[in-house]
Amino acid sequence: MEYTLEYFDRFVKIYAKHLSENKEYLTQLDAAIGDGDHGINMDRGAKAALERLKSMDPKTPGELLRTVRMALLSTVGGAAGPLYGTVFMKMSIAIGNKEKIDDKELVKALEQALLGIKTLGKAEVGEKTMVDVWEPVVEFLKEKVLKEGYELPDICEEVIKLAEERMKATIPMIARKGRASYLGERSIGHQDPGATSSYLFFRSLCEALQR
């Protein structure tokens, strides 16, 4: 499959819609173990990204992703702004100035995003962060797309299911990073908000395939 400017535009709009619809839910999750602003911040960042895309009118996927990154960095507070800004920055660098990419290039861009998240956040799987969704999903995509030759539309149901499972798997974990780590064992029993917004990210990537 080919992933063009139109595809990435759909993805950002769908992700923004999910963040808006789940703003209160994400905020409630964050209130339990964090600053209580993840939903508000992500929704504000997504709305700013949509406004900036209207005014900037990007011509390539990479340019669109860079535009989203700048909007997130300038409007999203806390750790989420730099982390999601890194996601869009690393993806834009991986894609470069190409007008369209294929499934393998998309997966490689997501792999670079994961590396960026881990480098910036210094987090690993099992520490109750967005990495708990990102790493299993990216590893699954690498196996299916890079090694076995599947296209994303063929495996999207599995991607969404895996992302949801890994999101829920953060509930029994003890937080090891960020403000949530201050709670120690009291963080057990709460779903990580960053893992939740990451689930919505991958869900949006798949839903953007359906015109």
C-alpha positions in Angstrom: 0.0 0.0 0.0 1.1 3.6 -0.6 0.9 6.2 2.2 0.5 9.7 0.9 0.0 13.2 2.3 -3.8 12.4 2.2 -3.3 9.3 4.4 -1.3 11.2 7.0 -3.8 14.1 7.0 -6.6 11.6 7.7 -4.6 10.0 10.5 -4.0 13.3 12.3 -7.6 14.2 12.0 -8.8 10.9 13.3 -6.2 11.0 16.2 -7.4 14.5 17.1 -11.0 13.3 17.1 -10.1 10.4 19.4 -8.2 12.6 21.8 -11.0 15.1 21.9 -13.6 12.4 22.6 -11.3 10.8 25.3 -10.1 14.1 26.9 -11.9 13.6 30.1 -11.0 9.9 30.3 -7.3 10.5 29.8 -7.5 13.3 32.3 -9.1 11.0 34.9 -6.4 8.4 34.3 -3.7 11.0 34.8 -5.4 12.5 37.9 -4.9 9.1 39.6 -1.2 8.8 39.1 0.1 12.0 37.5 -0.6 15.8 37.1 -4.2 15.2 35.9 -3.7 17.1 32.6 -2.8 14.5 30.0 -6.2 14.6 28.3 -6.4 18.4 28.3 -2.9 18.8 27.0 -3.2 16.2 24.2 -6.5 17.6 23.1 -5.1 21.1 23.1 -2.1 20.0 21.1 -4.2 18.1 18.6 -6.4 21.1 18.0 -3.4 23.3 17.6 -1.9 20.8 15.1 -5.1 20.9 13.0 -5.1 24.7 13.0 -1.4 24.9 12.0 -2.0 22.4 9.2 -4.7 24.6 7.8 -2.4 27.6 7.7 0.8 25.9 6.7 -0.7 23.6 3.9 2.1 21.0 3.9 2.9 19.4 0.5 4.6 16.1 1.7 4.0 13.6 4.5 7.3 14.6 6.2 6.3 18.3 6.1 2.9 17.5 7.6 4.5 15.4 10.4 7.0 18.3 11.2 4.1 20.7 11.4 2.3 18.5 13.9 5.5 18.2 15.9 5.9 22.0 16.2 2.3 22.4 17.3 2.7 19.7 20.0 5.9 21.1 21.3 4.5 24.6 21.6 1.2 23.7 23.2 1.4 20.4 25.1 2.8 20.6 28.6 4.6 18.1 30.8 6.4 15.1 29.4 3.8 14.4 26.7 4.8 17.4 24.5 8.4 16.4 24.0 7.6 12.7 23.8 4.9 13.0 21.1 6.9 15.8 19.5 9.7 13.2 19.2 7.4 10.7 17.6 6.4 13.1 14.8 9.9 14.4 14.4 11.5 11.0 14.1 8.8 9.8 11.7 9.3 12.9 9.5 13.1 12.4 9.4 12.7 8.8 8.4 10.2 9.6 5.6 12.3 12.6 4.4 10.9 14.5 1.4 9.2 11.5 -0.2 5.7 12.1 -1.6 4.6 8.6 -0.7 6.0 5.6 1.2 5.2 1.9 1.4 4.4 -0.3 4.4 8.0 -1.2 5.1 9.0 2.5 5.2 6.1 3.3 7.5 7.1 0.6 9.9 10.7 1.8 9.8 9.5 5.3 10.6 7.5 4.0 13.6 10.6 2.1 14.7 12.6 5.4 14.7 9.8 7.0 16.7 10.0 4.3 19.3 13.8 4.7 19.5 13.2 8.4 20.0 10.7 7.8 22.8 13.1 5.4 24.6 16.1 7.7 24.3 14.2 10.8 25.6 12.1 9.1 28.3 14.8 6.5 29.2 12.0 4.0 29.7 11.7 0.3 29.0 8.8 -2.2 28.8 7.4 -2.9 32.2 7.8 0.5 33.7 4.2 1.7 33.1 4.7 4.2 30.3 3.8 4.6 26.6 6.7 2.3 25.8 4.6 -0.6 27.1 2.3 -0.1 24.0 4.8 1.2 21.5 7.5 -1.5 21.8 5.2 -4.6 21.5 3.3 -3.0 18.6 6.4 -1.9 16.7 8.0 -5.3 17.2 4.9 -7.0 15.9 4.8 -4.7 12.8 8.5 -5.4 12.2 7.9 -9.1 12.3 4.8 -9.1 10.1 5.7 -6.4 7.6 9.5 -6.4 7.4 10.0 -10.1 7.7 6.8 -11.7 6.5 5.7 -9.1 3.9 2.2 -8.3 5.2 0.7 -4.9 4.5 -0.8 -2.9 7.3 -4.4 -3.3 6.2 -4.0 -7.1 6.5 -3.0 -7.0 10.1 -4.8 -3.9 11.5 -7.2 -5.8 13.6 -4.3 -7.5 15.3 -2.5 -4.2 15.8 -5.4 -2.6 17.5 -6.1 -5.6 19.7 -2.4 -5.8 20.7 -2.2 -2.1 21.5 -5.3 -2.4 23.6 -4.0 -5.5 25.5 -0.7 -3.8 26.2 -2.5 -0.7 27.4 -4.5 -2.7 29.8 -1.4 -4.6 30.9 -0.1 -1.4 32.5 -2.9 -1.6 35.2 -1.1 -4.0 37.5 2.4 -2.5 37.0 4.3 -0.3 39.4 5.2 3.0 37.8 9.0 3.4 37.5 9.1 6.7 35.5 7.8 10.2 35.8 5.5 11.6 38.5 3.6 8.3 38.8 6.8 6.7 40.1 6.5 8.8 43.3 3.4 6.7 44.2 5.3 3.5 44.3 2.9 0.6 44.9 0.0 2.9 45.0 0.3 3.2 41.2 -0.8 -0.4 40.9 -4.3 -0.7 39.7 -4.3 2.4 37.5 -4.0 2.3 33.7 -1.2 4.5 32.3 -2.5 7.6 30.5 0.5 7.7 28.1 -0.1 4.1 27.1 -3.8 5.0 26.6 -3.0 7.9 24.2 -0.6 5.5 22.5 -3.3 3.0 21.9 -5.4 5.7 20.4 -2.4 6.6 18.1 -2.1 3.1 16.6 -5.9 2.8 16.4 -6.0 6.0 14.4 -3.2 4.8 12.1 -5.3 1.8 11.2 -8.6 3.7 11.0 -7.0 6.2 8.5 -6.8 3.3 6.1 -10.5 3.2 5.7 -11.5 6.1 3.5 
